[in-house]
Amino acid sequence: MGAPLTFIALLIELMIGYPDRLAKAIGHPVTWMGRLIDWLDTKLNRENAGAEARRRAGSIALLILLVVVGLISFMVERTLLLLPLGFFALALVASTLIAQRSLFSHVASVADALEEGGVEAGRMAVAKIVGRDTASLDQAGIARAAIESLAENFSDAVVAPSFFMVLASLPGAALYKAINTADSMIGHRTERHRDFGRTAAKLDDIANFPASRLSAMLFAAGAAITKGASGSAAWRSAWRDGPKHVSSNAGYPEAAMAGALGISLGGPRSYHGTETDGAWLGDGRRELTIADIRAALNLYARTNGLLISLVLLVALITSAL
């Protein structure tokens, strides 16, 4: 059931996304997970505890999160499948764990802001989707940050939940989103979370390993059918430069995007006032423009279409067996 469910969920999310009115009224599954993570962080992450104790507490917190999310998602799936048209209701719920439509919209808003309001508006728009400091970014830096976010989030917000949904239906995708959300909230190497969030960070690295490589391959395939992009360059760049990134799971799709478009991504950036000298991915132009964001969005749209087609193919094969 996993592949058919994923195919329908992808189509639903592509068409309607997650309505803002619904998000304001009841929140979103990821925000619900976030509230539980924040509560566990508050209750279990004792600042006066030693490093080993905080690592154990972080592992316990992650285990509680996964048990809660796994049980709820399993019960939701079993209950919905008992109802008339329950499969489609389940697909509607599953679509909330995928973010292909919202990802396109958020990155497109950066290009629109740059085009309509200049660099200052672009900085404000890109600050909503990246964690780096944006106050001093020029147009090239804004474009680079937006394209990197598009490539990385295609992997962890679209391909990864789809991958785990194919494997294990709604619970698989929900458990992945729980791990990914935990990493984003407590997996950073801050003083508070260096030990408490270590298990979450390591598990997220493992969970994202297959999707990041699959995303790079999909970008290469998408580039091969996109005018002005190069599939072969995307492939070479991904496997040559992807491992150079501080996080190879982000490096593979970003390097593939860079190679496909003939640009360079990565390089130096600043987080919370601290400069980081990141590796350059790709060997193309570094002075990026609004047109490069638009080109990246075009490649993303075609690549996402290939992902949906691939899931449909898996669904047809598994249904025939």
C-alpha positions, 0 to 999 in steps of 0.5 A: 500500500505504501507506493499507491498511498505516496503517489496519491499523497504527492498529487494531493499536496501538489494540488492543494498543499496545506491551507494557511487557514487550516494551519492557523486553526489547528496547526500542522503535524510538524508543529505538533511534533515540535511541541512535544520535542520542546516539552521533552527538552524542557523536562529532561535536558537538565543543565546541571547534569553531566555530558553522559547523563544528558546524552542518555536523556536525549536518547530517552526523549527521542525514544518517547517521541518516536513511540508516541508518533509511531503509535498515533500514526499507526492508529490513524492509518488503521482507523481511516482504512476502516472507513468508506473512502478511507484510503483517500482520507489517509492519503490526505493526511499523508500529504501533510508530511510532504512539502513540495508545493510550499517549498516551491512557493517559499523559494519563488517568493525570494525571487519575487522579493528581489525582483520587486523590492530589491536586496533588502526585500530579498534578505527578509524573504530568504531569512524565512527559509534559511538559518544563516545570517542574512543581514549582509547578503548581496543579491548573489548571496541571497540567490545562493541561499535560496537555491541551496535551500531548494536543493536540500529541502527537496531531499529532506522535505519531499524525497525522504518522507516519500521514500519512507512512506513507500516503505512503511506507509503513514507511520514510516513518513511520520517517524521520519518527520519526527526524527528530522524535526528533532534534529532541527530543534535539538540537533544543533551543536549549541551548549544546551544541545551538544549532548542532549541532541546528539542521538537525534542528529546521528539518527537524522544523518542515517535517515537522510542518507538514502534520500540525499543520494536519490535526490542527487540522481533525480536532479541529474535526471531532471537536468537531462530533460531541462533546457539549459541544464546539464545532467552529466555535469549534475552527476559529476558535481554531486559525486565529486563535491557532495562529500565536501559539504560539512553535511554530505546529506545536504551536499549531494543534492546541492552539488547536483543542483550546482552542476546542473545549472553551471553555478557554484553553491556553498562557500563562506557563510555566517551563523549567529555572527560566526563565519564558516568557511564552507566548501564550494560545490560546483565549478560554475559562476558564483555571481548569481542572479534572480534568473538563477533562482528561476532556473533552479525552480524550473529544474526542481519542478521537472525533477519533482515530476520525475519523482512522482512518476517514479513513485507511480512506477513502483506503485504499478509494479508492486500492485502487479506482484 
